[in-house]
Amino acid sequence: MEEALSIVEIATVRAALAASLSLAATAASAVFTSLLIDLFLAALVSVTKILFLADLMLANLYTSNLL
């Protein structure tokens, strides 16, 4: 009977450990994903600014027929 209890205790400890590791892995994955999204958005904003400024610098004057 004691051996059965110790097996149940071991199984309970393993299940608790697996659950805590799963939560930690999920939290780490969420943080990593959040950081990648932030990095992608920062790169997108930088590229957009560069393209906008290049368009301003390389635009020809008086290309409109209204002037």
C-alpha positions as a Markdown table, in Angstrom:
| # | Residue | x | y | z |
|---|---|---|---|---|
| 1 | Met | 0.0 | 0.0 | 0.0 |
| 2 | Glu | 2.8 | 2.4 | 0.8 |
| 3 | Glu | 4.4 | 1.7 | -2.5 |
| 4 | Ala | 1.2 | 2.6 | -4.3 |
| 5 | Leu | 1.0 | 5.9 | -2.3 |
| 6 | Ser | 4.6 | 6.8 | -3.2 |
| 7 | Ile | 3.9 | 6.1 | -6.9 |
| 8 | Val | 0.8 | 8.4 | -6.7 |
| 9 | Glu | 2.9 | 11.1 | -4.9 |
| 10 | Ile | 5.6 | 10.8 | -7.6 |
| 11 | Ala | 3.0 | 11.1 | -10.4 |
| 12 | Thr | 1.4 | 14.1 | -8.6 |
| 13 | Val | 4.8 | 15.9 | -8.3 |
| 14 | Arg | 5.6 | 15.1 | -11.9 |
| 15 | Ala | 2.3 | 16.5 | -13.1 |
| 16 | Ala | 2.7 | 19.6 | -11.1 |
| 17 | Leu | 6.2 | 20.1 | -12.4 |
| 18 | Ala | 5.1 | 19.6 | -16.0 |
| 19 | Ala | 2.3 | 22.1 | -15.5 |
| 20 | Ser | 4.6 | 24.8 | -14.1 |
| 21 | Leu | 7.1 | 24.2 | -16.9 |
| 22 | Ser | 4.4 | 24.5 | -19.4 |
| 23 | Leu | 3.3 | 27.8 | -18.0 |
| 24 | Ala | 6.8 | 29.1 | -18.0 |
| 25 | Ala | 7.3 | 28.0 | -21.6 |
| 26 | Thr | 4.1 | 29.7 | -22.6 |
| 27 | Ala | 5.0 | 32.9 | -20.8 |
| 28 | Ala | 8.5 | 32.9 | -22.4 |
| 29 | Ser | 7.0 | 32.3 | -25.8 |
| 30 | Ala | 4.5 | 35.2 | -25.4 |
| 31 | Val | 7.4 | 37.5 | -24.4 |
| 32 | Phe | 9.5 | 36.4 | -27.4 |
| 33 | Thr | 6.6 | 36.8 | -29.8 |
| 34 | Ser | 5.9 | 40.3 | -28.3 |
| 35 | Leu | 9.5 | 41.3 | -28.8 |
| 36 | Leu | 9.5 | 40.0 | -32.4 |
| 37 | Ile | 6.3 | 42.0 | -33.2 |
| 38 | Asp | 7.9 | 45.2 | -31.7 |
| 39 | Leu | 11.0 | 44.7 | -33.7 |
| 40 | Phe | 9.1 | 44.1 | -36.9 |
| 41 | Leu | 7.0 | 47.3 | -36.3 |
| 42 | Ala | 10.1 | 49.4 | -35.6 |
| 43 | Ala | 11.7 | 48.2 | -38.8 |
| 44 | Leu | 8.5 | 48.9 | -40.7 |
| 45 | Val | 8.3 | 52.5 | -39.4 |
| 46 | Ser | 12.0 | 53.0 | -40.2 |
| 47 | Val | 11.6 | 51.8 | -43.8 |
| 48 | Thr | 8.5 | 53.9 | -44.2 |
| 49 | Lys | 10.3 | 57.0 | -43.0 |
| 50 | Ile | 13.2 | 56.3 | -45.3 |
| 51 | Leu | 11.0 | 55.9 | -48.3 |
| 52 | Phe | 9.0 | 59.0 | -47.5 |
| 53 | Leu | 12.2 | 61.1 | -47.2 |
| 54 | Ala | 13.7 | 59.6 | -50.4 |
| 55 | Asp | 10.5 | 60.5 | -52.2 |
| 56 | Leu | 10.7 | 64.1 | -51.0 |
| 57 | Met | 14.4 | 64.4 | -51.9 |
| 58 | Leu | 14.1 | 62.8 | -55.3 |
| 59 | Ala | 10.9 | 64.4 | -56.4 |
| 60 | Asn | 11.1 | 66.7 | -59.4 |
| 61 | Leu | 10.0 | 70.3 | -59.0 |
| 62 | Tyr | 7.1 | 71.7 | -61.0 |
| 63 | Thr | 5.8 | 68.3 | -62.2 |
| 64 | Ser | 2.3 | 69.4 | -61.7 |
| 65 | Asn | 0.5 | 71.1 | -64.7 |
| 66 | Leu | -1.4 | 73.4 | -62.3 |
| 67 | Leu | 1.6 | 75.7 | -61.7 |
